[in-house]
Amino acid sequence: MLQRTLGRTDRNVSIVGLGTWQLGADWGDVDESAALDALGASVDAGVTFFDTADVYGDGRSEAIIGKFLRENSSADVFVATKMGRRGPQDPAEFTLANFRAWTDRSRRNLGVDTLDLVQLHCPPTPVFSTDAVYDALDTLVEDGAIAAYGVSVETEAEALAAIARPGTASVQIVFNAFRLKPLDRVLPAARDAGVGIIARVPLASGLLSAKYAKDTTFSADDHRTYNRDGSAFDVGETFAGVDFATGVEAAQAFAAALPDGVSPAASAIAWVAAQDGVTSVIPGARNRTQAEANAAAGSLELPDGLDSSVHQIYDEFFRAALHERW
């Protein structure tokens, strides 16, 4: 699979990675054997980038990745984790002492001395403009606890604030065919600064697979059930913030824009990966089949006219409701 340099890390990662939120929690039950199988299938298909977080299943996702790495010592995988959501979402909590405690826990979970990349996990907006936060992150690099740091953001303004900091290696942001705002300013700013872009929620929580109907339901412990109103965390993480019924209609329009036999999900992933400035796209997977299908998108040639169709669908269904929100 094609590799790109992840911003200021000087490390190459596959253009399609693996998001591992599903392996921890909030997407229904995924047993450990299925999780390990998804990781193995991804690596076998050329994926060299895993994205996780210390709160996915209270560390379960990190621990499963750690087990996979121990059992597959020859696998050349770059692992990005996140920190900052284990305590109160108060800017005062983002201190060097807490950073050390959080990263020490992640290092134990993953079984490594130095974390490849640690991302601030969608912290309160003032954190992105606090000098002491970046000083603390620089200290962790100097100490050897982490090799590099980045941020995971909800909004354009947060992304731009982080990109302006010289130590920021990468920005992770929601970006898909239903959420086009990063094209305006975030991707150009990241390109100019040499900052990597990690695109999350590329399938809009599965909507862009075009497999859902308006009456599709999800299990009670799936965020697609309990977070549709944003009561648990930012609603932009669930179906990319779009109204479910509207998203189902838009997904059918997206599928109709593709030639017969071309997978909507693979096309949606490949479209994101093709955008100038994107380093890696991180769809999630609950099993081997999903992992293999996602990775295959890394070699998919985009159908003619798809980019134009994406913009037309966005303008028709989403721009008015979403574009200024994040």
C-alpha angles and dihedrals in degrees: 000000000000113000129208131191110257101232116269095353094086086219124121121229133181116268088236113047132171125260110208104195087110091059092059110038149300098069100075125271120328114177121220096252092054090046093052090046091054091051092049094047090051094052091045088055094053103268112148100170128076122182120200141148138219091243098052098113089342089291098327093119092051092047093051091050089049090053091048091051092050091050093044104040093163093059111112100214129158109213121202118190134178138225139188107072099083092088140032114315092243120132088226089067092065098091135137091251092055092043089055092049093047095046092045088056092049091049089054092047093049095038096232135124095216125032113226094220134354119197127197101243107233094298125183110298096250090062090071091062100042115112093203091059092058091043089055092049090050088052091055089053091049090049092052094239091119132020095208142349138220140162138250110214142188100202142043091239092055091050093050092048091053095044089058091062113092095221098053108112099181147003123214115204141164105262128160142125089286095047110050103156094102087068090067103061113337100066094044092048092048092049092051092048097043092243119148122238120216110193114211131186090029093163095044090245091310099314092114091059083075088220098115129091126202089259095050111128133198133207120278092249092053115101088223085071105036102033103047089110094044093246094136101037139334108326089221088078091062115070085339087283096294124134106263098229091046090048092053090054093047091048090056089052089050091051091048090057091062129084117256113282096020114126115241091208094051091045092051091052093045091049092056092046090053095058114108109253099026113121102183139354117217113202115174128236134198097194146007095276094055092044093052092047092050093049091049088064087070090075099036117123109223115242116248113268096016094120091054090048091051092055093045092051091047093051092048100044111020120014097087094048102037115021099085096034100078 
